[in-house]
Amino acid sequence: MAKKILIVDDSRTIRQQVGFTLTKEGFEVVEAEDGQDGINKLQSSGEISMIISDVNMPNMGGLEMVEAIRQIEQFKFLPIIMLTTESSGDKVERAKKAGASGWLVKPFNPEQLVGAVKKLAR
């Protein structure tokens, strides 16, 4: 059975690009438009094995979503990769503090994405 990855990003284009890359690698993909939608899909979509989320989104951003997810016992150790356009130490530090497992700076190539996913999917 394929591992299921939740992609949370307000950009439909990013969700499609990430989803296409991961589907080619044999993963199943579920999409969400913002942090609240991500939490809802996480709780309703069965066995999600990883989340890939943008940091900056309307309604509920990625960092707030990660903090909320880490409060749910069954998801405390779920791998979460954050996507950001900023590589500043401050953003990375905030992502770590929120509970992110890793991050990718946009733009990234498919090989970087697959490498990050496979590293955390072990």
N, CA, C and O atoms as a Tinker XYZ file with bonds, in Angstrom:
   488  protein
     1  N      0.836000   -1.193000    0.000000    73     2
     2  CA     0.000000    0.000000    0.000000    64     1     3
     3  C      0.876000    1.249000    0.000000    63     2     4     5
     4  O      1.845000    1.332000    0.755000    81     3
     5  N      0.539000    2.211000   -0.838000    73     3     6
     6  CA     1.334000    3.438000   -0.965000    64     5     7
     7  C      1.187000    4.308000    0.275000    63     6     8     9
     8  O      0.114000    4.384000    0.874000    81     7
     9  N      2.284000    4.965000    0.649000    73     7    10
    10  CA     2.220000    5.923000    1.752000    64     9    11
    11  C      1.444000    7.138000    1.278000    63    10    12    13
    12  O      1.586000    7.582000    0.138000    81    11
    13  N      0.617000    7.669000    2.177000    73    11    14
    14  CA    -0.252000    8.799000    1.846000    64    13    15
    15  C      0.359000   10.081000    2.410000    63    14    16    17
    16  O      0.677000   10.161000    3.596000    81    15
    17  N      0.517000   11.080000    1.542000    73    15    18
    18  CA     1.103000   12.361000    1.933000    64    17    19
    19  C      0.076000   13.470000    1.741000    63    18    20    21
    20  O     -0.553000   13.581000    0.688000    81    19
    21  N     -0.081000   14.288000    2.778000    73    19    22
    22  CA    -0.976000   15.435000    2.738000    64    21    23
    23  C     -0.181000   16.668000    2.313000    63    22    24    25
    24  O      0.812000   17.023000    2.947000    81    23
    25  N     -0.622000   17.314000    1.238000    73    23    26
    26  CA     0.015000   18.534000    0.741000    64    25    27
    27  C     -0.895000   19.710000    1.088000    63    26    28    29
    28  O     -2.048000   19.761000    0.660000    81    27
    29  N     -0.363000   20.661000    1.874000    73    27    30
    30  CA    -1.146000   21.807000    2.323000    64    29    31
    31  C     -0.509000   23.079000    1.762000    63    30    32    33
    32  O      0.588000   23.460000    2.168000    81    31
    33  N     -1.196000   23.726000    0.836000    73    31    34
    34  CA    -0.682000   24.956000    0.231000    64    33    35
    35  C     -1.856000   25.696000   -0.382000    63    34    36    37
    36  O     -2.735000   25.076000   -0.981000    81    35
    37  N     -1.882000   27.020000   -0.238000    73    35    38
    38  CA    -2.974000   27.792000   -0.824000    64    37    39
    39  C     -2.818000   27.949000   -2.335000    63    38    40    41
    40  O     -3.749000   28.380000   -3.015000    81    39
    41  N     -1.642000   27.600000   -2.861000    73    39    42
    42  CA    -1.419000   27.658000   -4.309000    64    41    43
    43  C     -1.768000   26.308000   -4.942000    63    42    44    45
    44  O     -1.119000   25.294000   -4.686000    81    43
    45  N     -2.797000   26.328000   -5.764000    73    43    46
    46  CA    -3.203000   25.099000   -6.469000    64    45    47
    47  C     -2.060000   24.576000   -7.333000    63    46    48    49
    48  O     -1.855000   23.367000   -7.438000    81    47
    49  N     -1.316000   25.494000   -7.950000    73    47    50
    50  CA    -0.197000   25.112000   -8.812000    64    49    51
    51  C      0.864000   24.345000   -8.023000    63    50    52    53
    52  O      1.353000   23.311000   -8.479000    81    51
    53  N      1.216000   24.847000   -6.848000    73    51    54
    54  CA     2.217000   24.156000   -6.013000    64    53    55
    55  C      1.694000   22.783000   -5.600000    63    54    56    57
    56  O      2.425000   21.794000   -5.663000    81    55
    57  N      0.423000   22.718000   -5.175000    73    55    58
    58  CA    -0.149000   21.419000   -4.779000    64    57    59
    59  C     -0.084000   20.434000   -5.935000    63    58    60    61
    60  O      0.247000   19.265000   -5.739000    81    59
    61  N     -0.398000   20.901000   -7.140000    73    59    62
    62  CA    -0.377000   20.008000   -8.306000    64    61    63
    63  C      1.042000   19.564000   -8.647000    63    62    64    65
    64  O      1.269000   18.390000   -8.939000    81    63
    65  N      2.008000   20.499000   -8.611000    73    63    66
    66  CA     3.393000   20.155000   -8.937000    64    65    67
    67  C      3.962000   19.158000   -7.932000    63    66    68    69
    68  O      4.568000   18.156000   -8.313000    81    67
    69  N      3.763000   19.441000   -6.649000    73    67    70
    70  CA     4.255000   18.541000   -5.604000    64    69    71
    71  C      3.546000   17.188000   -5.717000    63    70    72    73
    72  O      4.175000   16.133000   -5.629000    81    71
    73  N      2.240000   17.240000   -5.912000    73    71    74
    74  CA     1.465000   16.009000   -6.044000    64    73    75
    75  C      1.895000   15.164000   -7.228000    63    74    76    77
    76  O      1.993000   13.942000   -7.118000    81    75
    77  N      2.149000   15.802000   -8.351000    73    75    78
    78  CA     2.598000   15.082000   -9.549000    64    77    79
    79  C      3.923000   14.373000   -9.283000    63    78    80    81
    80  O      4.091000   13.198000   -9.609000    81    79
    81  N      4.859000   15.106000   -8.686000    73    79    82
    82  CA     6.180000   14.539000   -8.391000    64    81    83
    83  C      6.061000   13.341000   -7.450000    63    82    84    85
    84  O      6.683000   12.304000   -7.680000    81    83
    85  N      5.275000   13.481000   -6.407000    73    83    86
    86  CA     5.158000   12.403000   -5.416000    64    85    87
    87  C      4.383000   11.205000   -5.956000    63    86    88    89
    88  O      4.701000   10.061000   -5.630000    81    87
    89  N      3.371000   11.462000   -6.777000    73    87    90
    90  CA     2.607000   10.374000   -7.379000    64    89    91
    91  C      3.507000    9.539000   -8.291000    63    90    92    93
    92  O      3.415000    8.311000   -8.315000    81    91
    93  N      4.382000   10.221000   -9.042000    73    91    94
    94  CA     5.337000    9.505000   -9.910000    64    93    95
    95  C      6.262000    8.606000   -9.086000    63    94    96    97
    96  O      6.738000    7.585000   -9.582000    81    95
    97  N      6.515000    8.980000   -7.836000    73    95    98
    98  CA     7.383000    8.205000   -6.959000    64    97    99
    99  C      6.623000    7.110000   -6.202000    63    98   100   101
   100  O      7.202000    6.396000   -5.383000    81    99
   101  N      5.316000    6.985000   -6.484000    73    99   102
   102  CA     4.534000    5.911000   -5.878000    64   101   103
   103  C      3.775000    6.281000   -4.609000    63   102   104   105
   104  O      3.210000    5.407000   -3.951000    81   103
   105  N      3.756000    7.562000   -4.259000    73   103   106
   106  CA     3.013000    7.994000   -3.078000    64   105   107
   107  C      1.575000    8.336000   -3.454000    63   106   108   109
   108  O      1.301000    8.718000   -4.591000    81   107
   109  N      0.672000    8.200000   -2.509000    73   107   110
   110  CA    -0.699000    8.664000   -2.676000    64   109   111
   111  C     -0.755000   10.074000   -2.094000    63   110   112   113
   112  O     -0.092000   10.353000   -1.096000    81   111
   113  N     -1.535000   10.961000   -2.702000    73   111   114
   114  CA    -1.543000   12.359000   -2.309000    64   113   115
   115  C     -2.954000   12.814000   -1.942000    63   114   116   117
   116  O     -3.930000   12.473000   -2.611000    81   115
   117  N     -3.038000   13.593000   -0.861000    73   115   118
   118  CA    -4.266000   14.268000   -0.444000    64   117   119
   119  C     -3.928000   15.753000   -0.392000    63   118   120   121
   120  O     -2.851000   16.123000    0.076000    81   119
   121  N     -4.841000   16.619000   -0.871000    73   119   122
   122  CA    -4.563000   18.059000   -0.911000    64   121   123
   123  C     -5.455000   18.843000    0.039000    63   122   124   125
   124  O     -6.609000   18.486000    0.277000    81   123
   125  N     -4.881000   19.938000    0.585000    73   123   126
   126  CA    -5.630000   20.872000    1.422000    64   125   127
   127  C     -5.188000   22.285000    1.077000    63   126   128   129
   128  O     -4.043000   22.503000    0.682000    81   127
   129  N     -6.112000   23.265000    1.228000    73   127   130
   130  CA    -5.860000   24.641000    0.794000    64   129   131
   131  C     -5.274000   25.547000    1.869000    63   130   132   133
   132  O     -4.675000   26.573000    1.546000    81   131
   133  N     -5.436000   25.188000    3.145000    73   131   134
   134  CA    -4.883000   26.006000    4.228000    64   133   135
   135  C     -4.734000   25.121000    5.470000    63   134   136   137
   136  O     -5.066000   23.936000    5.445000    81   135
   137  N     -4.233000   25.713000    6.546000    73   135   138
   138  CA    -3.955000   24.935000    7.739000    64   137   139
   139  C     -5.176000   24.253000    8.333000    63   138   140   141
   140  O     -5.102000   23.093000    8.737000    81   139
   141  N     -6.295000   24.958000    8.389000    73   139   142
   142  CA    -7.506000   24.354000    8.963000    64   141   143
   143  C     -7.997000   23.207000    8.096000    63   142   144   145
   144  O     -8.384000   22.157000    8.610000    81   143
   145  N     -7.981000   23.404000    6.782000    73   143   146
   146  CA    -8.356000   22.343000    5.846000    64   145   147
   147  C     -7.393000   21.166000    6.013000    63   146   148   149
   148  O     -7.803000   20.008000    5.944000    81   147
   149  N     -6.117000   21.468000    6.233000    73   147   150
   150  CA    -5.117000   20.421000    6.442000    64   149   151
   151  C     -5.416000   19.573000    7.666000    63   150   152   153
   152  O     -5.337000   18.346000    7.613000    81   151
   153  N     -5.761000   20.229000    8.771000    73   151   154
   154  CA    -6.106000   19.486000    9.997000    64   153   155
   155  C     -7.339000   18.624000    9.758000    63   154   156   157
   156  O     -7.382000   17.466000   10.174000    81   155
   157  N     -8.345000   19.190000    9.084000    73   155   158
   158  CA    -9.562000   18.431000    8.783000    64   157   159
   159  C     -9.249000   17.204000    7.930000    63   158   160   161
   160  O     -9.731000   16.108000    8.215000    81   159
   161  N     -8.433000   17.389000    6.873000    73   159   162
   162  CA    -8.094000   16.264000    5.985000    64   161   163
   163  C     -7.239000   15.236000    6.735000    63   162   164   165
   164  O     -7.397000   14.032000    6.529000    81   163
   165  N     -6.347000   15.697000    7.590000    73   163   166
   166  CA    -5.515000   14.788000    8.376000    64   165   167
   167  C     -6.392000   13.867000    9.214000    63   166   168   169
   168  O     -6.127000   12.668000    9.310000    81   167
   169  N     -7.422000   14.419000    9.811000    73   167   170
   170  CA    -8.280000   13.643000   10.694000    64   169   171
   171  C     -9.300000   12.792000    9.938000    63   170   172   173
   172  O     -9.848000   11.847000   10.506000    81   171
   173  N     -9.563000   13.108000    8.669000    73   171   174
   174  CA   -10.600000   12.372000    7.936000    64   173   175
   175  C    -10.085000   11.480000    6.810000    63   174   176   177
   176  O    -10.863000   10.735000    6.215000    81   175
   177  N     -8.791000   11.543000    6.509000    73   175   178
   178  CA    -8.280000   10.846000    5.321000    64   177   179
   179  C     -7.569000    9.539000    5.618000    63   178   180   181
   180  O     -6.855000    9.021000    4.759000    81   179
   181  N     -7.742000    9.008000    6.785000    73   179   182
   182  CA    -7.104000    7.730000    7.085000    64   181   183
   183  C     -5.636000    7.902000    7.405000    63   182   184   185
   184  O     -5.233000    8.902000    7.999000    81   183
   185  N     -4.852000    6.943000    7.019000    73   183   186
   186  CA    -3.446000    6.880000    7.400000    64   185   187
   187  C     -2.551000    7.847000    6.622000    63   186   188   189
   188  O     -1.951000    7.460000    5.619000    81   187
   189  N     -2.459000    9.077000    7.067000    73   187   190
   190  CA    -1.522000   10.036000    6.476000    64   189   191
   191  C     -0.158000    9.738000    7.094000    63   190   192   193
   192  O     -0.028000    9.671000    8.316000    81   191
   193  N      0.857000    9.559000    6.251000    73   191   194
   194  CA     2.182000    9.221000    6.784000    64   193   195
   195  C      3.133000   10.411000    6.812000    63   194   196   197
   196  O      4.225000   10.317000    7.374000    81   195
   197  N      2.723000   11.550000    6.201000    73   195   198
   198  CA     3.574000   12.739000    6.181000    64   197   199
   199  C      2.752000   13.933000    5.704000    63   198   200   201
   200  O      1.770000   13.785000    4.976000    81   199
   201  N      3.181000   15.129000    6.137000    73   199   202
   202  CA     2.564000   16.369000    5.657000    64   201   203
   203  C      3.653000   17.233000    5.031000    63   202   204   205
   204  O      4.759000   17.340000    5.561000    81   203
   205  N      3.325000   17.843000    3.901000    73   203   206
   206  CA     4.169000   18.860000    3.288000    64   205   207
   207  C      3.313000   20.120000    3.245000    63   206   208   209
   208  O      2.246000   20.129000    2.631000    81   207
   209  N      3.781000   21.187000    3.896000    73   207   210
   210  CA     2.942000   22.369000    4.037000    64   209   211
   211  C      3.701000   23.660000    3.776000    63   210   212   213
   212  O      4.863000   23.809000    4.152000    81   211
   213  N      3.014000   24.590000    3.122000    73   211   214
   214  CA     3.503000   25.950000    2.983000    64   213   215
   215  C      3.473000   26.609000    4.359000    63   214   216   217
   216  O      2.703000   26.200000    5.228000    81   215
   217  N      4.300000   27.615000    4.557000    73   215   218
   218  CA     4.303000   28.363000    5.813000    64   217   219
   219  C      3.231000   29.450000    5.778000    63   218   220   221
   220  O      2.417000   29.557000    6.695000    81   219
   221  N      3.235000   30.256000    4.716000    73   219   222
   222  CA     2.337000   31.415000    4.638000    64   221   223
   223  C      1.080000   31.081000    3.840000    63   222   224   225
   224  O      1.130000   30.882000    2.626000    81   223
   225  N     -0.060000   31.024000    4.556000    73   223   226
   226  CA    -1.348000   30.759000    3.923000    64   225   227
   227  C     -2.411000   31.583000    4.640000    63   226   228   229
   228  O     -2.243000   31.941000    5.806000    81   227
   229  N     -3.513000   31.887000    3.936000    73   227   230
   230  CA    -4.605000   32.605000    4.608000    64   229   231
   231  C     -5.323000   31.687000    5.609000    63   230   232   233
   232  O     -5.087000   30.479000    5.630000    81   231
   233  N     -6.174000   32.255000    6.414000    73   231   234
   234  CA    -6.970000   31.551000    7.433000    64   233   235
   235  C     -6.087000   30.992000    8.532000    63   234   236   237
   236  O     -6.012000   31.579000    9.612000    81   235
   237  N     -5.420000   29.883000    8.289000    73   235   238
   238  CA    -4.479000   29.318000    9.254000    64   237   239
   239  C     -3.194000   28.978000    8.518000    63   238   240   241
   240  O     -3.199000   28.171000    7.589000    81   239
   241  N     -2.101000   29.590000    8.932000    73   239   242
   242  CA    -0.813000   29.350000    8.289000    64   241   243
   243  C     -0.215000   28.010000    8.690000    63   242   244   245
   244  O     -0.726000   27.318000    9.570000    81   243
   245  N      0.870000   27.665000    8.029000    73   243   246
   246  CA     1.516000   26.386000    8.259000    64   245   247
   247  C      2.074000   26.205000    9.657000    63   246   248   249
   248  O      1.947000   25.127000   10.238000    81   247
   249  N      2.689000   27.242000   10.205000    73   247   250
   250  CA     3.266000   27.112000   11.548000    64   249   251
   251  C      2.175000   26.903000   12.592000    63   250   252   253
   252  O      2.332000   26.085000   13.497000    81   251
   253  N      1.084000   27.629000   12.473000    73   251   254
   254  CA    -0.040000   27.452000   13.393000    64   253   255
   255  C     -0.630000   26.050000   13.258000    63   254   256   257
   256  O     -1.013000   25.432000   14.251000    81   255
   257  N     -0.700000   25.550000   12.018000    73   255   258
   258  CA    -1.210000   24.205000   11.789000    64   257   259
   259  C     -0.316000   23.172000   12.461000    63   258   260   261
   260  O     -0.804000   22.253000   13.119000    81   259
   261  N      1.002000   23.325000   12.294000    73   259   262
   262  CA     1.939000   22.374000   12.905000    64   261   263
   263  C      1.783000   22.375000   14.425000    63   262   264   265
   264  O      1.731000   21.315000   15.049000    81   263
   265  N      1.710000   23.564000   15.017000    73   263   266
   266  CA     1.542000   23.654000   16.474000    64   265   267
   267  C      0.260000   22.945000   16.918000    63   266   268   269
   268  O      0.259000   22.243000   17.930000    81   267
   269  N     -0.825000   23.126000   16.168000    73   267   270
   270  CA    -2.097000   22.473000   16.508000    64   269   271
   271  C     -1.996000   20.959000   16.352000    63   270   272   273
   272  O     -2.496000   20.215000   17.196000    81   271
   273  N     -1.356000   20.500000   15.285000    73   271   274
   274  CA    -1.214000   19.061000   15.039000    64   273   275
   275  C     -0.374000   18.404000   16.137000    63   274   276   277
   276  O     -0.675000   17.289000   16.564000    81   275
   277  N      0.658000   19.078000   16.586000    73   275   278
   278  CA     1.525000   18.517000   17.629000    64   277   279
   279  C      0.804000   18.379000   18.970000    63   278   280   281
   280  O      1.293000   17.683000   19.860000    81   279
   281  N     -0.344000   19.026000   19.126000    73   279   282
   282  CA    -1.137000   18.894000   20.346000    64   281   283
   283  C     -2.026000   17.645000   20.323000    63   282   284   285
   284  O     -2.582000   17.252000   21.349000    81   283
   285  N     -2.153000   17.026000   19.141000    73   283   286
   286  CA    -2.983000   15.821000   18.992000    64   285   287
   287  C     -2.072000   14.600000   19.179000    63   286   288   289
   288  O     -1.142000   14.384000   18.402000    81   287
   289  N     -2.343000   13.830000   20.188000    73   287   290
   290  CA    -1.461000   12.728000   20.611000    64   289   291
   291  C     -1.026000   11.826000   19.451000    63   290   292   293
   292  O      0.160000   11.524000   19.321000    81   291
   293  N     -1.960000   11.397000   18.616000    73   291   294
   294  CA    -1.619000   10.440000   17.555000    64   293   295
   295  C     -0.743000   11.036000   16.453000    63   294   296   297
   296  O     -0.192000   10.294000   15.639000    81   295
   297  N     -0.606000   12.376000   16.413000    73   295   298
   298  CA     0.189000   13.011000   15.359000    64   297   299
   299  C      1.441000   13.701000   15.889000    63   298   300   301
   300  O      2.090000   14.444000   15.152000    81   299
   301  N      1.791000   13.471000   17.146000    73   299   302
   302  CA     2.948000   14.146000   17.762000    64   301   303
   303  C      4.243000   13.932000   16.983000    63   302   304   305
   304  O      5.096000   14.818000   16.938000    81   303
   305  N      4.390000   12.753000   16.369000    73   303   306
   306  CA     5.648000   12.422000   15.698000    64   305   307
   307  C      5.507000   12.271000   14.183000    63   306   308   309
   308  O      6.409000   11.751000   13.526000    81   307
   309  N      4.386000   12.722000   13.632000    73   307   310
   310  CA     4.162000   12.666000   12.192000    64   309   311
   311  C      5.168000   13.583000   11.487000    63   310   312   313
   312  O      5.271000   14.756000   11.847000    81   311
   313  N      5.912000   13.082000   10.493000    73   311   314
   314  CA     6.860000   13.951000    9.781000    64   313   315
   315  C      6.130000   15.083000    9.041000    63   314   316   317
   316  O      5.144000   14.854000    8.340000    81   315
   317  N      6.643000   16.312000    9.220000    73   315   318
   318  CA     6.067000   17.477000    8.560000    64   317   319
   319  C      7.191000   18.293000    7.931000    63   318   320   321
   320  O      8.106000   18.744000    8.621000    81   319
   321  N      7.113000   18.476000    6.615000    73   319   322
   322  CA     8.082000   19.289000    5.874000    64   321   323
   323  C      7.418000   20.627000    5.549000    63   322   324   325
   324  O      6.322000   20.663000    4.988000    81   323
   325  N      8.083000   21.716000    5.900000    73   323   326
   326  CA     7.566000   23.049000    5.621000    64   325   327
   327  C      8.182000   23.585000    4.331000    63   326   328   329
   328  O      9.366000   23.380000    4.064000    81   327
   329  N      7.365000   24.272000    3.540000    73   327   330
   330  CA     7.818000   24.934000    2.320000    64   329   331
   331  C      7.804000   26.436000    2.578000    63   330   332   333
   332  O      6.811000   26.974000    3.066000    81   331
   333  N      8.893000   27.108000    2.256000    73   331   334
   334  CA     8.952000   28.548000    2.490000    64   333   335
   335  C      9.760000   29.225000    1.393000    63   334   336   337
   336  O     10.617000   28.600000    0.768000    81   335
   337  N      9.490000   30.486000    1.165000    73   335   338
   338  CA    10.279000   31.260000    0.214000    64   337   339
   339  C     11.442000   31.941000    0.928000    63   338   340   341
   340  O     12.324000   32.507000    0.282000    81   339
   341  N     11.445000   31.889000    2.248000    73   339   342
   342  CA    12.484000   32.548000    3.028000    64   341   343
   343  C     13.430000   31.525000    3.636000    63   342   344   345
   344  O     12.996000   30.564000    4.271000    81   343
   345  N     14.715000   31.736000    3.440000    73   343   346
   346  CA    15.697000   30.814000    3.999000    64   345   347
   347  C     16.353000   31.385000    5.249000    63   346   348   349
   348  O     17.353000   30.854000    5.731000    81   347
   349  N     15.786000   32.472000    5.770000    73   347   350
   350  CA    16.387000   33.115000    6.937000    64   349   351
   351  C     16.356000   32.186000    8.138000    63   350   352   353
   352  O     15.449000   31.367000    8.287000    81   351
   353  N     17.346000   32.324000    8.978000    73   351   354
   354  CA    17.431000   31.516000   10.186000    64   353   355
   355  C     16.211000   31.663000   11.065000    63   354   356   357
   356  O     15.820000   30.716000   11.749000    81   355
   357  N     15.598000   32.848000   11.058000    73   355   358
   358  CA    14.427000   33.102000   11.894000    64   357   359
   359  C     13.258000   32.205000   11.483000    63   358   360   361
   360  O     12.613000   31.602000   12.340000    81   359
   361  N     12.981000   32.112000   10.187000    73   359   362
   362  CA    11.872000   31.276000    9.715000    64   361   363
   363  C     12.132000   29.806000   10.027000    63   362   364   365
   364  O     11.241000   29.090000   10.482000    81   363
   365  N     13.361000   29.366000    9.776000    73   363   366
   366  CA    13.712000   27.972000   10.034000    64   365   367
   367  C     13.591000   27.681000   11.528000    63   366   368   369
   368  O     13.071000   26.634000   11.914000    81   367
   369  N     14.060000   28.586000   12.359000    73   367   370
   370  CA    13.989000   28.406000   13.809000    64   369   371
   371  C     12.527000   28.353000   14.277000    63   370   372   373
   372  O     12.176000   27.541000   15.133000    81   371
   373  N     11.685000   29.215000   13.715000    73   371   374
   374  CA    10.259000   29.196000   14.069000    64   373   375
   375  C      9.605000   27.888000   13.634000    63   374   376   377
   376  O      8.759000   27.348000   14.347000    81   375
   377  N      9.994000   27.381000   12.472000    73   375   378
   378  CA     9.442000   26.106000   11.995000    64   377   379
   379  C      9.857000   24.967000   12.922000    63   378   380   381
   380  O      9.038000   24.119000   13.274000    81   379
   381  N     11.128000   24.949000   13.316000    73   379   382
   382  CA    11.605000   23.916000   14.246000    64   381   383
   383  C     10.850000   23.992000   15.567000    63   382   384   385
   384  O     10.400000   22.978000   16.101000    81   383
   385  N     10.722000   25.205000   16.083000    73   383   386
   386  CA    10.050000   25.407000   17.368000    64   385   387
   387  C      8.588000   24.957000   17.302000    63   386   388   389
   388  O      8.060000   24.413000   18.272000    81   387
   389  N      7.939000   25.183000   16.163000    73   387   390
   390  CA     6.544000   24.775000   15.988000    64   389   391
   391  C      6.404000   23.257000   15.934000    63   390   392   393
   392  O      5.338000   22.720000   16.238000    81   391
   393  N      7.480000   22.559000   15.547000    73   391   394
   394  CA     7.436000   21.103000   15.482000    64   393   395
   395  C      7.671000   20.527000   14.107000    63   394   396   397
   396  O      7.418000   19.344000   13.883000    81   395
   397  N      8.156000   21.347000   13.170000    73   395   398
   398  CA     8.442000   20.847000   11.816000    64   397   399
   399  C      9.620000   19.881000   11.847000    63   398   400   401
   400  O     10.561000   20.052000   12.623000    81   399
   401  N      9.553000   18.870000   10.996000    73   399   402
   402  CA    10.610000   17.864000   10.904000    64   401   403
   403  C     11.689000   18.274000    9.914000    63   402   404   405
   404  O     12.835000   17.837000   10.018000    81   403
   405  N     11.317000   19.118000    8.951000    73   403   406
   406  CA    12.247000   19.559000    7.920000    64   405   407
   407  C     11.621000   20.682000    7.120000    63   406   408   409
   408  O     10.470000   21.051000    7.352000    81   407
   409  N     12.385000   21.233000    6.167000    73   407   410
   410  CA    11.880000   22.331000    5.354000    64   409   411
   411  C     12.593000   22.354000    4.020000    63   410   412   413
   412  O     13.712000   21.860000    3.880000    81   411
   413  N     11.921000   22.937000    3.046000    73   411   414
   414  CA    12.485000   23.175000    1.715000    64   413   415
   415  C     12.233000   24.631000    1.364000    63   414   416   417
   416  O     11.155000   25.166000    1.624000    81   415
   417  N     13.233000   25.264000    0.774000    73   415   418
   418  CA    13.095000   26.652000    0.345000    64   417   419
   419  C     12.660000   26.655000   -1.118000    63   418   420   421
   420  O     13.286000   26.022000   -1.968000    81   419
   421  N     11.559000   27.390000   -1.400000    73   419   422
   422  CA    11.084000   27.540000   -2.781000    64   421   423
   423  C     11.977000   28.550000   -3.493000    63   422   424   425
   424  O     12.398000   29.527000   -2.873000    81   423
   425  N     12.276000   28.349000   -4.764000    73   423   426
   426  CA    11.891000   27.186000   -5.558000    64   425   427
   427  C     12.814000   26.004000   -5.271000    63   426   428   429
   428  O     14.001000   26.178000   -4.993000    81   427
   429  N     12.261000   24.826000   -5.341000    73   427   430
   430  CA    13.042000   23.600000   -5.168000    64   429   431
   431  C     12.764000   22.719000   -6.377000    63   430   432   433
   432  O     11.744000   22.870000   -7.049000    81   431
   433  N     13.679000   21.802000   -6.643000    73   431   434
   434  CA    13.474000   20.917000   -7.787000    64   433   435
   435  C     12.889000   19.585000   -7.310000    63   434   436   437
   436  O     12.916000   19.292000   -6.114000    81   435
   437  N     12.362000   18.775000   -8.235000    73   435   438
   438  CA    11.750000   17.501000   -7.847000    64   437   439
   439  C     12.697000   16.583000   -7.065000    63   438   440   441
   440  O     12.266000   15.875000   -6.155000    81   439
   441  N     13.972000   16.597000   -7.417000    73   439   442
   442  CA    14.933000   15.735000   -6.721000    64   441   443
   443  C     15.082000   16.140000   -5.255000    63   442   444   445
   444  O     15.187000   15.281000   -4.380000    81   443
   445  N     15.091000   17.447000   -4.988000    73   443   446
   446  CA    15.178000   17.921000   -3.601000    64   445   447
   447  C     13.938000   17.497000   -2.814000    63   446   448   449
   448  O     14.043000   17.060000   -1.668000    81   447
   449  N     12.771000   17.628000   -3.432000    73   447   450
   450  CA    11.524000   17.244000   -2.793000    64   449   451
   451  C     11.518000   15.747000   -2.462000    63   450   452   453
   452  O     11.248000   15.352000   -1.328000    81   451
   453  N     11.817000   14.935000   -3.457000    73   451   454
   454  CA    11.810000   13.487000   -3.264000    64   453   455
   455  C     12.853000   13.081000   -2.216000    63   454   456   457
   456  O     12.596000   12.208000   -1.387000    81   455
   457  N     14.020000   13.713000   -2.256000    73   455   458
   458  CA    15.061000   13.412000   -1.276000    64   457   459
   459  C     14.606000   13.712000    0.142000    63   458   460   461
   460  O     14.827000   12.908000    1.048000    81   459
   461  N     13.971000   14.864000    0.343000    73   459   462
   462  CA    13.484000   15.238000    1.677000    64   461   463
   463  C     12.392000   14.282000    2.147000    63   462   464   465
   464  O     12.373000   13.886000    3.312000    81   463
   465  N     11.490000   13.912000    1.255000    73   463   466
   466  CA    10.399000   13.004000    1.610000    64   465   467
   467  C     10.946000   11.628000    1.969000    63   466   468   469
   468  O     10.569000   11.057000    2.992000    81   467
   469  N     11.824000   11.097000    1.141000    73   467   470
   470  CA    12.368000    9.755000    1.399000    64   469   471
   471  C     13.197000    9.719000    2.679000    63   470   472   473
   472  O     13.200000    8.717000    3.394000    81   471
   473  N     13.894000   10.803000    2.965000    73   471   474
   474  CA    14.689000   10.872000    4.195000    64   473   475
   475  C     13.794000   10.752000    5.434000    63   474   476   477
   476  O     14.149000   10.071000    6.396000    81   475
   477  N     12.636000   11.414000    5.407000    73   475   478
   478  CA    11.741000   11.395000    6.559000    64   477   479
   479  C     10.737000   10.241000    6.541000    63   478   480   481
   480  O     10.106000    9.960000    7.560000    81   479
   481  N     10.584000    9.577000    5.409000    73   479   482
   482  CA     9.583000    8.509000    5.283000    64   481   483
   483  C     10.087000    7.158000    5.792000    63   482   484   485
   484  O      9.339000    6.180000    5.780000    81   483
   485  N     11.301000    7.092000    6.223000    73   483   486
   486  CA    11.872000    5.815000    6.682000    64   485   487
   487  C     11.143000    5.251000    7.869000    63   486   488
   488  O     11.506000    4.185000    8.367000    81   487
